[in-house]
Amino acid sequence: MAACRTRVSAMLPNKIAPAQVGAGIPVRLGARPIGRPAFMAQWPYHIPSPPGARMNPRDYDLDAFWMPFTANRQFKAAPRILVSAKDMHYTAEDGRRVLDGTAGLWCVNAGHCRPQIVEAIRRQAGTLDYSPLFQMGHPAEFRAATLVAQLAPAGLDRVFFCNSGSEAVDTALKIALAYHRARGEGHRLVLIGRERGYHGVGFGGISIGGIPANRKAFGSVLPRVDHLPHTHSLEHMAFSRGQPAWGAHLADELERIVALHDASNIAAVIVEPVAGSTGVLVPPVGYLERLRSICDRHGLLLVFDEVITGFGRTGSAFAAQTFGVTPDMITFAKGVTSGAVPLAGVIVRREIHDAVVNGAAPGTVEFPHGYTYSGHPLATAAAEATLALYHEEKLFDRARAMAPTFERAVHGLKGAPHVIDIRNFGLMAGIELEPSPGKPGARGYQVFLKCFEKGVLTRVAGDTIALSPPLIVSEPQIEELAQTLGAALREAA
């Protein structure tokens, strides 16, 4: 630990004395006078409250932080602040316990603040806090990659690490292009996504993604992109349990796109096995199988974006295994560390890896891509501990066993006010509401707020309420989720 410690005085520029800072005496850095912010009463400036403790009156300002995917003015007028978490619950700043119905943001699959994961991070931070990943390595990244590969479908056994689902998608797209180039088909540049698909917020992800609100301010930056139609139809699928029987033929649209662009120009097709962020759209029976068949026929790579579905959400390590369809690449993030430290990556079919790596000139960087924090020591240590916990507690099996109870509970909301559809698969569900006239999204947001007021955290996507609890959820907690949501629906305008 001593090797990782640095004296505060050494960290302060221009030889500012720590006592000078602690006393709140204005000092100068270059030409800019600064004083100690009022909330920094001591160094270190904040000691976290113990779990469940009621927080002191808010001792920080809300203005500086520009919040992601948030209506900032609306939030800061009535903030919802979480201060601690344990297992299935958050604690809000007013001391209320809040049942986590969304696994944070689809990611805390093993539950919050699990001791095994916390200790692994703490131990790694005291041993090796950072290691350069370019031309260097550390043990945890190799161990974590091996564990991820062992969970993947047969044939997918090479792992490239990054930090987020957005980065994983952009990485997969670049791998697809690099693969075709290595094979002498560098003209394969067209990438196929799907309407209502979410593939992160990088320029690659929003280009192949199909959520209009995420694209309209930025456009489609990648020039050669096309989209499959989405798979949802209220007329034919409403209140389906699990996979809808109608809709496999929608995969045949890929044949039309292939004819339009010519197969020789298309690099890859990327879809979410279950489209999560758009409101939980479950693939029709036979749909993914048809996509795989068409891709095989025309030499297209098939990429499954499993950032949400990976690591137990569908009852298997990956949805590819649940559906029995093996893609050429899988993107992952979120559940690999149960959300404790950012880590993501791409699992690649060995033939793709070998074509890129073995096709390059000896001594050259075969794939000029990566990130400063790819395979970060703390992140990979968290992944090792998380994957061990999934195995020891058989959490993927638990998710599969709890799915029927979850399905019954969410479909029990049929007939509740405003509900026009319910979709579910594994431990994820979308409850779609009739929009308020002229105010799309308003009713969904109102229900989200009412659920939070009643002690349950849900996720709102337009007028769809999404549920995706941690895999450790119990039957009584599933009932609590459904009952609270039902009460919120009855109170909503």
N, C-alpha and C positions, 0 to 999 in steps of 0.2 A: 504493500500500500504506500510505503514511504516514497517509492519512485514516482507515484502518480500525484503526490501532493505538491502544491506550489504556494509559496507565501503570498498573501494578498498584496503585500507591499510591492512585490515583484511584478504583479499584474497591473499596477496602476501606473499610467504613463507620467512622464515629467516629474518623477520622484515625489508624488503627492503622498503625504503621510497618511496612514490609515486612520489615525486619530482625527486628522483634519476632515476626512470624509465622514467619519462616524459622528462628528459634532455638528454636521450640517453646514460647515463653513464654506461659503462659495469659493470655488477654485477655478483655474483657467486651464483649458486644454487647447493649446494654440491660442487662437483669438476668441474662443467661445467660452464665456463664463457659464459655469454650471453649479448647481447646488444639489445637495442630497434630496431626492424626492421625499415628500412627507411620509410616505408609507414605509420607507426604509429606516425603521427605528433603530436597527442594529445590524451588524454584519455577522452571519448571513441575515438577509433582510426578512426572511419568512421561514417559519418552522411549520410544516404541515400539521393540521389538527389530527388527533387520533381518529380512527374509523368511528363513525356514528356521532362524533362530537358536533355540537352546535357551533357554527362559525361566528366569530365576532362580526360586528357591523362591517360592511364591505370596506376593506382598507386598500383598494386599488381602483384605478380609473378605467373606464370602459372605452375611452375614445381612441386610444392608439391602435388597438387591434382591429384590423379589417377582416371580418369573419368570412370564412369560405361558405359558399352555397347557403347563405343566410340573408334574410331581409334585415340588414344591419340596423336601420332606423327603428323598425318594428321591435326587434329583439332588445335593443338597448333602452327602449322605453319601458320594457317589462322583462328584465333578464330572467333566464332560467339557468341557474348556476348549480353544477354538481361539484361536490368537494371531496368525496371519497366513494369507494366501492368495495364490495366483498361478495364473492360468489354470484348470487342472482340479483343483487340489489345495489343501487346507487344510494348515496345520501345527498340530499339537496342542502343548500346553504341555510335553509330554515330548519334543518334537522329531520325533515321527513324522509322516510325510506321509500324508494321508488323501484318497483319491480322492473327489471330490464327485459322488455319484450322484444328487443331488436339486436341483442348481443352487441351492444354499442352501436356500431355501424356495420352490421353483418359480420363482425370479426371476432368477438370475445367468445369463441366457441366453447372453451373450457371453463368459462366463468371468470369472475374478476379476482385479481390479486391472489392467485393460487400460490401457496408458499414455495412449491418446487420451482415455478417460473421466476418468482421474485428472487429467490436465493441464487439461482443460476445467473441472473443478470448482475446481482450484487457481487458474486464471486468473480465473474468475468471482468467487471469494471475495476476490481482491485488487482487483477493479474495482467491483463492486456486490454487497455481501453480502446486502442485503435491500432490498426496495422494497414499499411498501404496495400491495395489490392492489385495494382498494376505491377507486374513483374515480381511480385512478392505474394506470400500466402500465410495463412495461420491455420492451426488444426481444426478449429470449429467450423470453418466454411466447408472443408472437405467432408467432415462428419455429417453436417447438416444436409449437404447435397446428396450424400449417399442415402440418408434416411428418407428424404423426399422421393428420390428415384425408386426406392424399394416400395413405396406406397403407390406409385404410378402404374398405369396399365402396362402390360408386357410390351417391350420394345421401346418405350420412352424412358431412357435412362441417362440422359445428359441434362444437367441443370445449370442455367445461367441466372445468377442472382442480381436483383436490383432492389428498389426501395418501396415501390408503390404499384398498385394495379395499373395506373396510367403508364408508368415506365415499363412495366411488363408487356403491355400491349404494343407500345412503340418498339420495344426490343424484338418481339415476335414478328412484327412486320418487317423489320430490317433483316432478321434471320431468313425470312421467306425470300426476300429479294436477293440476299447474299447466296442462298442455296441455288436458286435458279441461275444466277450469274456463274457460280462455280461449275455448273453443269453445262455451261455454254449456251444458256437460254436467258441471257440478260435482258432480252426484250419482254420478258414476262413481268410487267409492271403494274397491271390492273389489280386492285384490291377490292374484294366484295364484302360489304358489311350487311346490316339488316336494319330496316326501319324499327324504331323504338329501341334499338340496341344501345347499351351504354358500355363504352370501352375506355373510360377515363377522360381526362381533360387535356392531355397532350394534343398537339396538332394532328398527329396520326390518329389518335383515339376519337377526336371529334369529327374527323373527316370520314372515318368508316362507321362511326356511331350514327344513330338515327333518332336522337331526341332533339327536336327543333330548337327548344329553348337554349340548349347548350351550344348550338351552332350559329344562331342568327347573328350574333355580334361579331363573329370571327369568320364565318363562311367555311367552305370546304377547302382547306389549304392544299391537301394533296390533290394533284391534278387528275389522276386516273383512278376514280373510285366509282363504284355502283352499289346499289342496295337491293337486297331481297325484300319482299313484302313481310311485314310482321305476321305473327301467327294467331292473333286474337280476333275472335268474332263473337260478340255478345249474342247474336242471333243463333249461332250454332253451338256455342260452348258454355253459355252461362250456367254457373253452379256445377260445373264438372268437378268430380272428385279425382284428384290425381291427373293423369294424362287425358286430355279430351280425345274422344273417338274420331272427331271430324278434324280435317285439316292437313293430313299428310301430303296431299297434292300440292300444297303451297310450296313445298321444296322443289317442285318441278319448274318453278320460275327461274331456278338457276340455269336450266337448259336454255331458256330464252336469253338470259344475260350472256351465257357462253356464246350463243349464236350471234349476238350483237357485237361482242368484242373480239370474238374468235379465241378459242381455248389457248392458242399459242401465245396470247398476250396476257393471260391471267395468271397471277402468282398464287393467290390464296383467298380462301373464304374464312371469315371469322364470325362466330356466333357465340352467344351465351347459351349453354344447354337449357338453363331456366333463366329467362331475362328478369333480373331482380329489381334494379333501380327504377325501371319503368312501371313497376306494379305487380311483379310476379306473374309472368306469362309462361305457362307450362307447355312444353312441346307436344304437339299431337302425337298419338301413337303412330309410329313408322316414319315420322318426319326426319329425325336425325339420321336414321338408317338410309333414307333416300338421299340426303345431302352427301353422306359418305360415299354412296354408290356413284353419284354423279361426279364427285371430285375424283374418284378413282378412274372413272372412264375418260376424263379429260386431263389427267395429270395435274390437278390443282391440289395444293396443300389445304388441309382442313385444320383450323385452329379453334379450340374451345377456350373461351374466356371463362375460367373457373375461379375468378377472384372472389366471388360470392359463394359459389356452390362447393368449392374445394374444402377438404378437411372436415367431412362429416355431415354437412348440411342436408344431404340427400340420403344419408344412411350408409354411404361408402366413403372411402377416402376422396374419391372424385366422382362427379356425376357421370363421367364417361363410363365408369364401371357400373353404376346404377342402371344406366340406359343400355349398356352393352354395345356401345359404339366407341371405337378407338380413333381419336384424331391423330394428327401428325405432331401437334404441339398443344400444350396446355399452359395457359397463364395462371398464376396463382399469387395470392397475397394474404391479407387479413388473417384468416384462421391459422396460418402457419406458425404464428407466435401468439395466438389468441389475443392479438391486438396489443400486446405488451410493448413491443418495439417494432418499428416499421421494417418489414422485410417482404420481398416479393421476388418473382422470378418466372422463368419459362422452362418447362420440361420439354425436351426435344427428342424426337425419334433419332436413334443412333445414326441412321443413314444420313440424316440431314447434317448432324454435327460432323460426321466424317467427311462428307462432301466439302464442307466449308473449310475445315481444319486441314485435312490432308491434301486439298486441292491448292493450297497456298504455297508459295515458294518457301523453302526451308529458311528458318531464322527470321521470318517476317511475322508481324502481328496478323493472325489469320482473320480476325473479326474486329475491326477497329471501333469498338463500342464498349461502353461501361460507365460506371459512376463512382465518384469518390467513396461512397458508402456501400457499394456493392459487396454483399457478404460481410457487413460490419461485425466485429467480434461480439458485441452485445446482442445484436439481432440474431446471429446464428446460435449463440448460447441459449437465447430464449427459445429459438426453434427446436433445438435439441430437447430442452426440458418439456416443451409443449407436446412434441410428438411422442415423447416417452409417456407423458400423462394420458394422452389419447389411448395409447396402447394399454397402460396399466389399468385404467378405469373402463376400458372397452367402450369409449364414448361414441364411436361410430355405430356400434351395435345398439347402444342405448338410444341413439337418435332414431334408428330404424324401428326399434321396439315402441318408442313413444309416438311415432308418426300417426298411427290409427287414432290414438286418443286426441292428438292435436287436430286431426282432420275432423273428428266428430265435434269437437268444441267450436272450431271456427265455422263449420257449416251449420251449427246451431244458431248462428246469427242470421240465417236466411229468414226473411220476413221482418227483420228489424227495420225501423224507419230508415229510409233513404238507400238501403242496400240493393244494388242491382246486379251484383255478381260476387262470387267468392271463388277464389282459385287457391289450390294448395298442392304442395309436393314436399315430401320429407318434413323437415321442421321449418317450412317457410310458407307464408300465406299472404294473399292480397285480398282485401275486402273493398270492392269498388262501390262508390257512392254516386247517386244521382247529383250532378253539379247543381249548385244554386243558380237560378236563372240570371244570365249575364255576369256571373262571378265564378268562372272556373277556378277550382282549387280552394275557394273560400270555405266550403263545407268540410273538406278534408282537413284543413288547417284548424278549424274550430273543434273538430272531434279530437285531433291530436292534442290540442291544449286542454280539453276537458279530461282526457285520459291522464295527462300529466298531473293535473290538479287532483285527480283521484288516486295518484300514486302508481301509475303505470306509464312506462316510456314506450311509445310506438314510433313508427316512421311514417311520414306522409309523403306521397308522391302524387302531386296533383290532387285528385279526389279519390285516391286509393290509399287505404291504411295498410301498411305492411307489418307483418309480424315475423320475427326470426329469432326466437329466444336462444340463449346458450344451450348447449347440448346436455347440460346438467339439470335442465328444468324438470320439475316434478309434476305429477298429475294435478295436485291442488293448485300449483302455480299456473298451469295451463288453464284451469277453470277460472282462476282469478283474472287472467288476461282477457278471456272471452267475456266474463261477466262485467268487467270494468268497461270494456269496449261497448258492450250492449247498453250499459247505463249511459255512456257518453252519447251514443247514437240517439237514444230516446230524448236526451236533453238538447240535442243540436237542432238548430232552426232549419 
